[in-house]
Amino acid sequence: MELLNRIEINQQVLKGKAVIKGTRLSVQYVLGLLANGADFDEILNEYTNLHKEDILACLMFASKMLNDQLFFTISQDAA
């Protein structure tokens, strides 16, 4: 849970999106980098003020947000 202390939500920063504390890098952006194939080293080399724990915090934040979500399949007939 200590990792989550690296994430903040502040209405004055990116209109309240979850960001890595002290940056304007959103959790969503970092997850997008990972989803598109960037590895930790690539991200850390590009954003030299970040630490491995910041990326891990983004993953943990996403995991916690999805923990309480329910997903339903919608048939094409209903759409």
Phi, psi and omega in degrees: 000337179301328179300325182295341176294346179277352181251137177226153174236116184221123182301340181275352181240118179050039177055034174090008175291152176291127181230163171287126185309134178082005179229178171246024177268116182282154175303317180302318180296314181296317177298323177297319176300313180297317182296333180267012171101358177291140176260172184305314183299319178298316180295316181293327177288325180284321182243084190293346178273355179272160176234159179308321181297331177295318179292317177299323178297322177298317179295318180294319179301312179299318179298316179295322180293325180279342185304320184259010182270144174247140180239139181235143175278132177250124181289155179296332178297326182282338183276000000 
